[in-house]
Amino acid sequence: MKNNRILTVAAMIVSTLALPMTQVQAAEKSSAEQDVVAVASSASNFKTLVTAIKAAGLVKTLQGKGPFTVFAPTDEAFAKLPAGTVEDLLKPENKEKLTAILTYHVVPGRVMAADVKTMQAKTVNGADLSIVLEDGKVTVNTAKVIKTDVAASNGVIHIIDTVLMPK
């Protein structure tokens, strides 16, 4: 009887500990089953980026086959731009400029953090990004990569702290 009680308690502990892991795995799996736009849309810190993607008409493109490596600036990164910049870029008459900026954040192919080295990378907009790996930290131009390898079905997202501006 005492052994049964111990086994029951042990089973409850194991099942309780296993539950959060299952939820984490489910969240990672569902993220990997979504395209880069869906992954960004489901995150709370990419509202400005998603709004910009929609304004530039890039939703269908970034939902495409890919694969894409997206250096995604957070809402805080957009907030560092001079006052009025985002609002100005979102105007229909500035769609071309907005598209150039956003496509400067995208590299063709799926580049995982483990594959990163100091290099120049050609972006979808045609310009090069300077990627530097130093002391285990990665910068893209002047932006710091703050989180890597956010999986998507058609690529990967690396989160950065600064909006990249093409020359």
TAVENLIN-V765690 format. One record per pair of residues at least 12 apart in sequence whose ideal C-beta (glycine too) atoms are under 8 Angstrom apart, sorted by the first residue. I is the first residue (numbers start at 1). J is the second residue. D is the distance in Angstrom with one decimal. If there is no record, write none. Layout:
i = {I:I}
j = {J:J}
d = {D:D}
This chain:
i = {28:31:31:31:32:32:32:33:34:34:35:35:35:35:35:35:35:35:36:36:36:36:36:36:36:36:36:37:37:37:37:37:38:38:39:39:39:39:40:40:40:40:45:45:45:45:46:46:46:47:48:48:48:48:48:49:49:49:49:49:51:52:52:52:52:52:52:52:53:55:55:55:55:55:56:56:56:56:57:57:58:58:58:62:62:63:64:65:66:66:66:67:67:67:67:67:67:68:68:68:68:68:68:68:68:68:68:69:69:69:69:69:69:69:69:69:69:70:70:70:70:70:70:71:71:71:71:71:71:71:71:71:71:72:72:72:72:72:72:73:73:73:73:73:73:73:73:74:74:74:74:76:77:77:77:77:77:78:80:80:81:89:99:100:100:101:101:101:101:103:103:103:104:104:104:104:104:104:104:104:105:105:106:106:106:107:107:107:107:107:108:108:110:110:111:112:112:112:113:113:113:113:113:116:116:116:117:117:118:118:118:118:119:123:125:127:127:129:129:138:140:140:140:141:141:142:143:143:143:143:143:144:144:144:145:145:145:146:146:146:147}
j = {151:150:151:152:151:152:153:153:152:153:62:63:64:66:152:153:154:155:62:63:66:68:70:152:154:155:157:50:53:59:62:63:63:152:150:151:152:157:53:70:72:157:74:75:76:159:72:74:75:75:73:75:78:79:86:72:73:74:75:78:90:78:86:89:90:98:101:102:102:89:90:92:95:98:95:98:99:102:95:99:99:102:103:106:154:154:154:154:110:154:155:108:109:110:154:155:156:106:107:108:109:110:124:152:154:155:156:106:107:108:109:110:111:155:156:157:158:105:106:155:156:157:158:105:106:107:129:140:143:145:158:160:164:105:150:157:158:159:160:105:143:159:160:161:162:163:164:146:159:160:161:161:143:160:161:162:163:163:162:163:163:101:125:125:166:163:164:165:166:123:124:125:123:124:125:127:129:164:165:166:123:164:123:124:125:121:122:123:124:129:122:124:155:156:156:148:149:156:138:145:148:149:158:131:133:138:131:133:131:132:133:134:131:166:166:166:167:141:164:158:158:160:164:162:164:162:160:161:162:163:164:160:161:162:158:159:160:159:160:161:159}
d = {7.0:7.0:5.6:6.9:4.2:6.9:6.3:5.6:6.0:6.0:6.9:4.6:8.0:7.8:5.7:5.4:4.8:7.9:5.3:7.7:7.4:5.8:5.3:4.4:6.1:5.2:6.0:7.2:6.4:5.6:4.9:5.2:7.6:7.5:6.3:7.8:4.7:6.2:7.4:7.8:6.2:6.8:4.6:5.4:7.4:7.8:6.2:6.8:6.9:5.6:7.9:4.9:4.1:7.9:6.2:5.8:6.2:7.8:7.6:7.2:6.8:8.0:7.6:6.9:6.7:6.1:8.0:6.0:6.4:7.8:4.8:7.9:6.9:6.1:6.0:4.6:4.5:5.4:6.9:7.4:6.7:6.0:7.5:7.6:7.9:7.3:6.7:6.2:7.4:3.5:4.5:7.7:5.8:4.0:5.7:4.4:7.6:5.4:7.4:6.9:7.7:7.5:7.8:8.0:6.2:3.6:7.8:7.0:4.4:7.7:6.1:6.1:4.4:5.9:5.5:8.0:7.0:6.1:5.4:6.3:7.4:4.8:7.3:4.7:7.6:7.6:7.5:5.2:6.9:7.5:5.4:5.0:6.6:6.9:7.9:5.0:7.0:5.4:6.6:7.1:7.2:8.0:5.4:7.4:6.5:4.6:7.3:7.7:6.2:7.6:6.7:7.0:7.4:6.5:5.4:5.2:5.2:5.9:6.6:7.4:6.0:7.0:7.9:5.4:5.8:7.2:7.5:6.4:6.6:6.4:4.3:3.8:5.1:7.8:4.8:6.0:7.4:5.4:7.4:4.4:7.3:5.6:6.1:4.3:7.8:4.9:7.1:5.7:7.2:7.0:7.6:6.4:5.4:5.2:6.9:7.6:5.6:6.1:7.4:7.9:3.8:5.1:7.2:6.4:5.5:5.6:7.7:5.6:6.6:5.1:5.2:7.5:5.3:7.9:6.2:4.8:6.8:6.0:7.0:7.8:7.8:6.0:6.6:7.8:5.5:5.9:4.0:5.9:3.8:7.7:5.9:6.6:4.9:7.2:5.2:7.1:5.7:5.2:6.6:5.3:4.1}
